[in-house]
Amino acid sequence: MDRTDALRDLLEGIRAGTIDVDKGMSQLRDLPYLEMGHTRFDLHRKLRNGFPEVVYGAGKTPQQVTEIFTRLRGLSHVLATRVSPEMAEHVLDACPEASYNALGRTLTMLHGELAFKPGEIGIITAGTSDLPVAEEARVTCEMLGSKAWIISDVGVAGVHRLFDRLDELRKARVLIVVAGMEGALTSVVGGLVSQPLIAVPTSVGYGANFAGLSALLGMLTSCASGVTVVNIDNGFGAACAACRINNLFAEQGR
């Protein structure tokens, strides 16, 4: 049960008379956000936009992230991105039920089972070096309630590898394309499928790649119509956009 469900149960209990007002007030004391001094964690965000707040690990101390996870234990699912191995070790000492994905640099802690909406999100990488960004996107999709899978290393230097997987790609409801270098995979995929396509430029590439700028500009100027582009290395942002689209289909019963 997440925080939204718990709030609904509380309100229904007060209405039914099974929970008295004083007890209800006690349970509401941490709403709408959890005050930790260094962090004010937004507990109502899912009520407003459908997604819970996510912890951005970079720039925070291991102690701060550990306190966030400890305080949120038993309240909701928790996702942190850009988590270093050292930070993960610190959190796991306090919350051994959490799980660290070293490739995607994500740290998760579940409160019950994940509930998945219909539809799946396909994530495609141009190269194996793009996998950290793709894995961040995959974990984020699943924590936000959409099943996701990855097809890796199907870039344009060997485009026949992509053609062999087209039937799988066309079964996805939304596609995320992750590519560095010149970012050409986006245009190729965008010209072959009808699904909404979200492109993620990565910082993978040699010097003239300018840490992902060449891929970003290539994707922004793609000749494939209808491509949406997020920031460099932003697998998290791409996953959020893909889940919003998938959620719309689910709400319409499609």
MIMARDO-567055 format. One line per field, with one value per residue (C-alpha): residue number from 1; residue in one letter; x, y, z. Coordinates in steps of 0.001 Angstrom, whole numbers, plus 524288, in hexadecimal, padded with zeros to 5 digits. Example, Ala and Ser with C-alpha at 12.3 -4.5 7.8 and 13.67 -1.06 7.14 Angstrom:
2
nr <- 1:2
rest <- a:s
x <- 8300C:83566
y <- 7EE6C:7FBDC
z <- 81E78:81BE4
END
This chain:
254
nr <- 1:2:3:4:5:6:7:8:9:10:11:12:13:14:15:16:17:18:19:20:21:22:23:24:25:26:27:28:29:30:31:32:33:34:35:36:37:38:39:40:41:42:43:44:45:46:47:48:49:50:51:52:53:54:55:56:57:58:59:60:61:62:63:64:65:66:67:68:69:70:71:72:73:74:75:76:77:78:79:80:81:82:83:84:85:86:87:88:89:90:91:92:93:94:95:96:97:98:99:100:101:102:103:104:105:106:107:108:109:110:111:112:113:114:115:116:117:118:119:120:121:122:123:124:125:126:127:128:129:130:131:132:133:134:135:136:137:138:139:140:141:142:143:144:145:146:147:148:149:150:151:152:153:154:155:156:157:158:159:160:161:162:163:164:165:166:167:168:169:170:171:172:173:174:175:176:177:178:179:180:181:182:183:184:185:186:187:188:189:190:191:192:193:194:195:196:197:198:199:200:201:202:203:204:205:206:207:208:209:210:211:212:213:214:215:216:217:218:219:220:221:222:223:224:225:226:227:228:229:230:231:232:233:234:235:236:237:238:239:240:241:242:243:244:245:246:247:248:249:250:251:252:253:254
rest <- m:d:r:t:d:a:l:r:d:l:l:e:g:i:r:a:g:t:i:d:v:d:k:g:m:s:q:l:r:d:l:p:y:l:e:m:g:h:t:r:f:d:l:h:r:k:l:r:n:g:f:p:e:v:v:y:g:a:g:k:t:p:q:q:v:t:e:i:f:t:r:l:r:g:l:s:h:v:l:a:t:r:v:s:p:e:m:a:e:h:v:l:d:a:c:p:e:a:s:y:n:a:l:g:r:t:l:t:m:l:h:g:e:l:a:f:k:p:g:e:i:g:i:i:t:a:g:t:s:d:l:p:v:a:e:e:a:r:v:t:c:e:m:l:g:s:k:a:w:i:i:s:d:v:g:v:a:g:v:h:r:l:f:d:r:l:d:e:l:r:k:a:r:v:l:i:v:v:a:g:m:e:g:a:l:t:s:v:v:g:g:l:v:s:q:p:l:i:a:v:p:t:s:v:g:y:g:a:n:f:a:g:l:s:a:l:l:g:m:l:t:s:c:a:s:g:v:t:v:v:n:i:d:n:g:f:g:a:a:c:a:a:c:r:i:n:n:l:f:a:e:q:g:r
x <- 80000:80581:80329:7F775:7F084:7F38A:7ED9B:7E163:7E003:7E1B4:7D71D:7CDD5:7D076:7CD37:7C0B4:7BCC5:7BFD2:7CA13:7D4B9:7D266:7D5F0:7E15C:7E7AB:7E569:7EBF4:7F783:7F909:7F819:802EA:80D34:804D1:80682:8153F:81ECA:82797:835B4:83CD4:845C2:83A67:82BCC:82709:81A77:810A4:8057D:80C23:805B0:7F86B:7FBA5:80292:801C9:81002:8165F:82229:82F13:83BF3:84715:85309:85DC9:861C4:85BA6:86394:86222:85CB8:85213:84DA8:84DF9:84516:83B9D:83AC5:83996:82EB3:82733:827E7:81A26:81421:8163D:81F11:82BC7:83464:84168:84948:857B2:85BBE:86A21:86E6E:87333:86622:85EDD:86713:863E5:85542:85523:85B6A:84F93:84558:84987:83C85:8407D:84686:851D4:85328:86174:86014:854CA:8599E:84C02:84818:83A5B:83265:824F3:81921:8113C:8104A:811B6:804E9:806BD:7FDB6:7FADE:80471:81338:81E16:82918:836AA:840B7:84F27:85863:863E6:86745:86D6D:85FDD:85AB4:85C61:852DF:849A7:849C6:846A0:83AED:836A2:83700:82FEB:8252C:822DB:822D6:818C6:81009:8135C:81A26:8263B:8309B:83D6B:842CB:85111:85BE1:853CC:85A00:85B05:868DD:86255:85451:850B7:850E4:8459B:83DC5:83E49:836F2:82C8C:82167:824AB:825D0:81891:81206:81616:80C9E:8176B:825B0:831A1:83DBB:84AB3:8567C:86344:86CF1:864BA:857B1:85392:84C1B:840D5:83DEE:83ED9:83578:82C88:82AEE:8275C:81D5E:8109D:811B9:81528:82401:82C49:83AA9:8457A:852B1:85E0B:86B92:8717B:87AF0:88837:88C7B:8843B:8785F:879A4:874C1:867E5:86555:866F0:85CF1:853AC:85453:852E3:846A7:840E4:842BD:83E0B:83764:82DEF:8217D:81BD8:82835:82903:8368B:83ABB:8476E:854A8:85595:847ED:84297:83A2E:8337D:830F3:82AD1:821D2:81D33:81B2A:81366:80A94:8074F:80527:7FC89:7F3B7:7F1A3:7EED1:7E4E0:7DDE8:7DD94:7E619
y <- 80000:80D66:81A6C:81DAA:810FC:812F9:82090:81B56:810AA:81AC4:823AB:81848:81390:820F0:82176:813D5:816E0:80C25:8166E:821BB:82FA6:830C3:82479:82970:83656:82ED1:82734:833AC:83AC0:837DF:83C9B:84295:840D5:83A2A:843FA:83F8D:84C74:84A54:844D2:84704:83ACC:83D23:832BB:83879:838EE:82C75:83252:83E17:8385F:82997:82738:8273A:82FBA:82948:82B68:830FA:82B53:8336E:83EBB:838EE:8328B:8240F:827FF:8306B:825DF:81BC6:82436:825F1:81746:8148F:81E83:819B3:80B70:8065B:81230:81016:80ACF:81278:814E7:81C01:81EB5:821BC:81A34:816DF:8099C:81030:816C7:80A2E:802C9:80CDB:80C0C:7FD37:7FC51:80365:7FDF2:7F050:7EE56:7F8AD:7F472:7FAA9:7F9FE:7FD13:7FE33:807CC:80E40:80D03:8097F:8047E:8005B:7FA54:7FBBA:7EFED:7EB62:7F3FE:7F5CC:7F635:7FCB9:7F627:7F89B:7F79E:80151:7FD2D:802E7:80218:80554:80833:80253:7FAA7:80709:80D2D:802C5:80A81:814DC:80A84:8030D:80F70:8110D:802DC:80321:81029:80B07:7FF56:8074F:8104F:804DF:80190:7F516:7F79D:7EFE3:7F2F6:7EF49:7F373:7F598:7F737:803D0:80874:80345:7F5E3:7F982:7EB95:7E894:7F219:7EC67:7DF0A:7E48F:7ECD9:7E38F:7E4C0:7F37F:7F509:7EE10:7F8BD:803B6:80DEF:80D70:813CC:814A4:816A0:81A40:82198:824DF:82BE5:826C2:82182:815D6:81ED0:82276:8145B:80F3C:81AF3:817CD:80995:809CE:810B6:81164:81DAF:81E74:82510:8270B:827BE:82CE0:82786:82CC7:820A9:8247C:829F5:83836:83E84:8383F:8434F:83AD3:837D9:844CB:83EEB:83451:83E57:8472B:83B8D:83702:844B7:845FB:83830:83685:82CDD:83409:83409:830BF:83646:838CD:839C7:83EA3:83802:82B56:82DAA:81FE1:823A4:82EB3:82623:81BBF:825AE:82A82:81C9A:818E3:824C3:82057:8124B:816EC:81E1F:811C1:80A3F:81464:8130E:8044D:801ED
z <- 80000:7FC4D:802EF:7FA39:7FDBC:80C14:80BB5:80515:80F6A:81A2F:814C2:812B0:82095:82636:81E15:8227B:830A9:83219:83426:83D77:839E6:84363:83E0F:83049:833A2:83914:82C74:82466:82BC5:82156:815FF:80C44:80D92:8168B:81D74:81F46:82066:814B3:80CA2:80BC9:804FC:7FD55:80152:7F959:7EC29:7E761:7EA7B:7E1F3:7D62F:7D760:7DB2F:7E8B4:7EB6D:7E7B8:7EEDF:7E6A3:7ED38:7E6F2:7EFA0:7FBCE:80696:809AF:816E9:810CD:80763:81240:81AA2:80F54:80D3A:81BC1:81DA8:811BB:815BC:8171C:81050:801CA:7F729:7F660:7EA7D:7EA95:7DE42:7DC03:7E810:7E9B9:7EEFC:7FB70:7FD9D:7FACC:804B0:80F11:80C5E:80BAC:81914:81E99:8153B:810FD:80A13:80007:7F31C:7EBA5:7DCE2:7DA76:7CBB0:7CC21:7D8BD:7DE9F:7EC6A:7EEF5:7FAB4:7F925:801F4:7FDC3:7EFAD:7E3BF:7DC78:7CDBA:7C408:7B6E5:7ABF6:7AB45:7A889:79F8F:7A19C:796A8:7977F:78C62:793B1:79FD0:7A56D:7A5B3:7AEFE:7BBBA:7B6D3:7B16C:7BE34:7C5C3:7BCB6:7BE4E:7CD2E:7CD63:7C474:7CD28:7D9B1:7D371:7CFBB:7C19F:7BD77:7B537:7ADFA:7A710:799C0:7998D:78F9E:7833B:77E48:77041:76E57:76D5C:76A7E:7669D:7753C:776EA:76BB3:77227:77E01:77753:77A82:788FF:78859:781F3:78D5F:796F3:79A0E:79B2B:796F1:79CFF:79454:79B51:792EF:7936B:7889D:77E40:78358:77607:77B78:77F11:770F4:76C64:776BC:7752F:766D4:76953:7745F:77791:78663:78E0F:78E59:798B9:7959F:79FC0:79B4A:7A31B:7A5D6:79F6E:794A3:79139:79297:78802:78E56:7984D:7A38A:79CB7:795E9:78853:78B5B:79148:7854F:77C2C:7833D:783C9:77511:77203:764E6:76B3E:76ED9:77C97:7842E:791FF:797C9:7A602:7ABD2:7AAB1:7B29F:7B823:7B85F:7C3F8:7BCAA:7B0D2:7B973:7BFEE:7B2AD:7ADBC:7B9E1:7B876:7AAA9:7AEF1:7BA18:7B093:7A8C0:7B549:7B9DA:7ACCA:7AE5F:7A27F
END
